[in-house]
Amino acid sequence: MGRVVANPGVDAPAEFTAAVASMHAARLRAEVFCEDMPAPQRIAPYASALSADVTVDDDEVATGRLILLHDPAGNEAWGNGTFRCVAYARAEIDLDLVADPLVGSVGWSWLTEALESHGAAYVAASGTVTRVATESFGGMASEEGTAQLEVRASWTPTMDATFNITAHVEAWAELLCTAAGLPPVPEGVATLPNRRGQRG
């Protein structure tokens, strides 16, 4: 179960409890290590959060977090929805890609295509894609430059009567893997249950 961090002493609504339980039902690739993390306390009355790292051959190639916010009164900025997903993903990329003018739009498409492929219906999406290049000088001049791509996004999941957001968690995990350069899982190959608390 996720962590309800706002309104201490107040029972969480059933719809939020159901949504948080569905977060933990996500089936993720073996390269993804996902676990609960403290959620922000001042954005919405109720919140739960996950963090994830993508590791290949003992190297961390991507990291991210997903926060589920819930305001029973609704929020105009959320398209008048009562839930909001807030996602962050960061991955190393080839230094040559930093100057590519299409990298931003491609990074955003990784998210929207992941949501679509998992059947994660949503409205009111917004976000940014940032490219960061690092160069070394002086005593560190011999070190190679590095580059990272960061995707920050939020969207309002379209909820049914079950308040299930498993597909949204799986789409966020796919975004991490795509940003890290992992090839898609072949059709017909099953992914694994969310392995929180394990490292491979």
Buried (B, 14 or more C-beta within 10 A) or exposed (E): EBEBBBEEEEEBBEBBBBBBBBBBEBBBBEBBBBEBBEBEEEBBBBBBBBBBBBBEEEEEBBBBBBBBBBBEEEBEEBBEBBBBBBBBBBBBBEBEBBEEEEBBEEBBBBBBBBBEEBEBBBEBBEBEBEBEEEEEEEEEEEEEEBBBBBBBBBBBBBBEEEBBBBBBBBBBBBBBBBBBBBEEEEEEEEBEEBBBEEEE
